[in-house]
Amino acid sequence: MNEAKYRSCVGALIFNQNNQVLICKRSSKKKTAVGKWQFPQGGVEVEKNEDYYVAVQREIKEEIGLEPSIDTLKYVSKLQNPISYIYDDSSSPSTPRSGGHIGQMIHWYLFYLPKDLITTVNLNVEEKPEFDECKWFGFEEFIKDNEMIVPFKKDMLHTLFLESQPIINHYLESVIDSTQQQ
């Protein structure tokens, strides 16, 4: 795979104690995929030699107004390998892709946020917010709902689900074990 053809990106998969994931609805102020649901994600500032973890922290702050913290949004893990997808330009032929990329290669980071702390999400950090709404949702139901997702991201989301579930399940089991021991 020629990585230069893919935009280097990061994504934040945020989950809660009920094994639900935080999904966000694309803003009407955006040019593409308006009304579709996705996870916080964005490009890495490669010209600044930006570290992937620094980039995911920046994207989380810009898009949903949160910062990783031991008390709130806890960093859990990073998937070993990035997951890529190819753009479907037929869905928005008038929108040129930056840098001539054919798709995105996303380095995924997993974070835990207690369910009730969804109230700390702030979607109005940027002048033109990325998202209009966010909510907790079952990951498996999300990737099966063709009305919610961007169609050309379906395979990437399926791979993300398969690779993240063992990590999420292990983390949640350890959280349950530690709360039962207290």
C-alpha positions as CSV (number, residue, x, y, z in Angstrom):
1,M,0.0,0.0,0.0
2,N,1.4,3.4,-1.0
3,E,1.0,5.4,2.3
4,A,1.7,8.7,0.5
5,K,-1.6,8.4,-1.3
6,Y,-3.4,8.4,2.0
7,R,-4.0,11.3,4.3
8,S,-2.4,10.6,7.6
9,C,-5.1,10.8,10.3
10,V,-5.9,10.0,13.9
11,G,-9.2,8.9,15.4
12,A,-10.7,8.7,18.9
13,L,-12.9,5.7,19.8
14,I,-14.4,6.7,23.1
15,F,-16.4,4.1,25.0
16,N,-18.3,3.9,28.3
17,Q,-18.9,1.3,31.0
18,N,-21.9,-0.1,29.0
19,N,-19.7,-0.8,26.0
20,Q,-21.3,2.0,24.0
21,V,-19.3,4.3,21.8
22,L,-19.5,8.1,21.5
23,I,-20.8,8.9,18.0
24,C,-21.1,12.4,16.6
25,K,-23.3,13.8,13.8
26,R,-21.6,15.8,11.1
27,S,-22.5,19.5,11.2
28,S,-24.7,21.2,8.6
29,K,-21.8,23.7,8.4
30,K,-19.5,21.0,6.8
31,K,-19.2,20.4,3.0
32,T,-19.3,16.6,3.1
33,A,-21.2,13.8,4.9
34,V,-23.6,16.3,6.5
35,G,-25.9,14.5,9.0
36,K,-23.8,11.3,9.0
37,W,-22.4,9.9,12.3
38,Q,-18.7,9.3,13.0
39,F,-16.1,9.3,15.7
40,P,-13.9,12.3,16.4
41,Q,-11.0,12.2,13.9
42,G,-8.8,14.4,11.8
43,G,-5.6,15.0,10.0
44,V,-2.1,14.8,11.5
45,E,-0.1,18.0,10.9
46,V,2.8,16.2,9.1
47,E,4.4,19.4,8.0
48,K,4.9,20.2,11.7
49,N,6.1,16.6,12.4
50,E,3.2,16.2,14.8
51,D,3.1,13.1,17.0
52,Y,0.0,10.9,16.6
53,Y,-1.0,11.0,20.2
54,V,-0.6,14.8,20.3
55,A,-2.7,15.0,17.1
56,V,-5.5,12.9,18.6
57,Q,-5.5,15.0,21.8
58,R,-5.8,18.1,19.6
59,E,-8.6,16.6,17.5
60,I,-10.6,15.6,20.6
61,K,-10.2,19.1,22.1
62,E,-11.2,20.9,18.8
63,E,-14.1,18.6,17.9
64,I,-15.7,17.7,21.3
65,G,-14.0,20.0,23.8
66,L,-12.5,17.3,26.0
67,E,-8.9,16.6,27.1
68,P,-7.6,13.3,28.3
69,S,-7.4,13.1,32.1
70,I,-7.2,10.5,34.8
71,D,-10.5,11.7,36.2
72,T,-12.5,12.0,33.0
73,L,-11.4,10.9,29.6
74,K,-8.9,8.1,30.2
75,Y,-6.5,6.9,27.6
76,V,-6.8,3.1,27.3
77,S,-4.8,1.9,24.2
78,K,-3.8,2.4,20.6
79,L,-4.6,-0.1,17.9
80,Q,-1.4,-1.6,16.7
81,N,-1.9,-0.7,13.0
82,P,-3.7,2.1,11.3
83,I,-6.9,1.3,9.3
84,S,-7.4,2.9,5.9
85,Y,-10.3,3.6,3.6
86,I,-10.6,5.0,0.1
87,Y,-12.8,8.0,-0.7
88,D,-15.9,7.5,-2.8
89,D,-15.7,10.7,-4.9
90,S,-19.0,9.9,-6.5
91,S,-20.7,11.0,-3.3
92,S,-19.3,14.5,-3.6
93,P,-17.6,15.0,-7.0
94,S,-17.4,18.8,-6.6
95,T,-15.2,18.6,-3.4
96,P,-11.5,18.3,-4.2
97,R,-9.6,16.2,-1.8
98,S,-6.7,17.9,-0.1
99,G,-3.3,16.9,-1.3
100,G,-4.7,14.6,-3.9
101,H,-5.1,11.8,-1.5
102,I,-7.2,8.7,-2.4
103,G,-8.3,8.1,1.2
104,Q,-7.3,8.2,4.8
105,M,-5.0,6.1,7.0
106,I,-6.3,6.4,10.5
107,H,-4.3,5.7,13.7
108,W,-7.0,4.8,16.2
109,Y,-6.8,5.6,20.0
110,L,-9.2,4.2,22.5
111,F,-10.4,6.2,25.5
112,Y,-12.8,5.5,28.3
113,L,-15.4,8.1,29.4
114,P,-17.9,7.3,32.1
115,K,-21.4,7.4,30.6
116,D,-22.7,10.4,32.7
117,L,-19.7,12.6,31.6
118,I,-21.2,13.0,28.2
119,T,-22.5,16.2,29.6
120,T,-18.9,17.6,29.6
121,V,-18.7,17.3,25.8
122,N,-18.6,20.8,24.2
123,L,-19.3,20.9,20.4
124,N,-18.8,24.6,20.1
125,V,-15.1,24.9,20.5
126,E,-14.4,25.7,16.8
127,E,-16.0,28.6,14.9
128,K,-17.5,26.1,12.5
129,P,-18.2,23.1,14.7
130,E,-17.5,19.7,13.3
131,F,-20.6,18.2,14.9
132,D,-24.2,19.2,15.7
133,E,-24.8,16.4,18.2
134,C,-23.3,13.5,20.0
135,K,-24.6,10.4,21.8
136,W,-23.8,7.0,23.2
137,F,-24.6,4.2,20.9
138,G,-24.0,0.5,20.5
139,F,-21.0,0.0,18.2
140,E,-22.3,-3.1,16.4
141,E,-25.7,-1.4,15.8
142,F,-23.9,1.7,14.5
143,I,-21.9,-0.1,11.9
144,K,-25.0,-2.0,10.7
145,D,-27.0,1.2,10.2
146,N,-26.4,2.3,6.6
147,E,-28.4,5.5,7.1
148,M,-26.0,6.7,9.9
149,I,-22.6,6.0,8.5
150,V,-20.7,7.2,5.5
151,P,-20.9,4.3,3.1
152,F,-17.3,4.2,2.0
153,K,-16.2,4.0,5.7
154,K,-18.2,0.8,6.4
155,D,-15.3,-1.7,5.9
156,M,-13.0,0.5,8.0
157,L,-15.6,0.8,10.8
158,H,-16.1,-3.0,10.7
159,T,-12.3,-3.6,11.1
160,L,-12.2,-1.0,13.9
161,F,-15.0,-2.8,15.7
162,L,-13.3,-6.2,15.4
163,E,-9.9,-4.9,16.5
164,S,-11.2,-2.7,19.3
165,Q,-13.7,-5.0,21.0
166,P,-11.1,-7.3,22.7
167,I,-9.3,-4.2,24.1
168,I,-12.6,-2.6,25.3
169,N,-13.9,-5.8,26.8
170,H,-10.6,-6.4,28.7
171,Y,-10.6,-2.8,30.0
172,L,-14.2,-3.0,31.1
173,E,-13.6,-6.4,32.9
174,S,-10.7,-4.8,34.8
175,V,-12.8,-1.8,35.7
176,I,-15.6,-4.1,37.0
177,D,-13.1,-6.2,38.9
178,S,-11.5,-3.1,40.6
179,T,-14.9,-1.7,41.6
180,Q,-16.0,-5.0,43.1
181,Q,-12.8,-5.2,45.1
182,Q,-13.4,-1.8,46.8
